[in-house]
Amino acid sequence: MYFDFGPKSSILFLFFIHGIVFSILICNNGFKNGIKSNYWLASFVFLCAMYIAPFVLGYGGWYSRQPYRDVLFYTPFQQLFLMPPLLFFYIKSLLNPSYIFKKKDWLHFLPAILYLLYAIIIWVIDDFIVNDYYFYADNRDKDLDLWYQVSGFGLMVFYLFKCLQLYQEYKRNTYQTVSFADSILFDWIQKFLIIYLLLLMIRILFFFLNPEWANFGSKFWYYISFSILFYFLSISGYINSVKMGISLSNHYNFNQPLSDLLHSEDKRGSSIIGSEEDHTGAAVDENLKSRLENLMITEKTYKNPDLTLFDIAQSLGTHPKKVSNTVNKGFNMNFNDFVNSFRIQEVIQTFQSQNTITKTLLGIALDSGFNSKSTFNRAFKKQMKMTPKEYFKNNTQK
């Protein structure tokens, strides 16, 4: 097979090969650990490799030779309508591992299906009916047409906002449902969305620097920039998938139970949890509020690092939504902050007692229900408006 290993083609070829390898690794890890979101990520990484393929092969001399030229012309390597929904369903399945792909979800892939049909029609007419370059009379690859590139970019922006909405909803539900929200907010997703945003930003930057997207030869620096970002995404995504596999066996099983907590609905299809912004409806149930506060103080349920809204509701013999609304309206905070407030008071009281002779501040925090030093520091600073070190230093001076 002909391929000219010049500087440009060789550099992009390395990124292309690594993209294929990481897509296989991510998919294999998902298969071994039962992580469905990995399949979406592996598909996206694979399409990123395909995205740079025309330039890998083009700089390798394929556009100037047959039959390679026809392969580049009639193969839709750049799936700009398929990549955005893959990202969306990756985020969706990562935040909700029990999510089941529905028939209506195929609508997200309709533009990609139509573009594939468009590519097939062009290939059939040119190669079998006209037997000449009819659609390709201008000798320019259809994947590089301005309308397609702009439409693909617009779709990427649209799905970026949809991914952000998903993550914000997840954060809201997490803080409203579990007492260990900070440990499961998926820092990886934040990093992933930043990379996604950077991909869009370099696309805009190079569009203004070089708006003639059908001009093949002047796109090298854009594709190098894109390759570096998607390569970093591939490595980070694979590392995250490995960590998820470890977490499934060594930590709270978020794969099914936690997903049920965050995405449960009542029989009417409404969310079973309340909202900090939901101050409408019935007045606060003072009896339930008193029982809730008494439960936390007397039984110290906050010391359970895996405490959830459902655990509290079960202990009180009531519906989780009633507990959620009581916390939101009666204490003016979400469930996560509500539980952490008791943990922080426990830390302060214990630290100021004689028990500090044998225990460190971190040890006390872990005994009080916090599951990590970083979680404790964030929660403490949020409530006390200063770090633990600053608080106890000032308190000692007094």
PEPE-V824669 format. One record per helix or strand of 3 or more residues. SS is the DSSP state (@ for helix, = for strand). FROM is the first residue (numbers start at 1). TO is the last residue. If there is no record, write none. Layout:
SS&FROM&TO + SS&FROM&TO
//
This chain:
@&7&33 + @&37&59 + @&62&64 + @&68&74 + @&80&95 + @&103&129 + @&142&144 + @&146&177 + @&181&184 + @&187&209 + @&216&218 + @&220&250 + @&254&263 + @&286&299 + @&301&303 + @&309&316 + @&320&330 + @&335&351 + @&354&357 + @&361&367 + @&373&384 + @&388&397
//
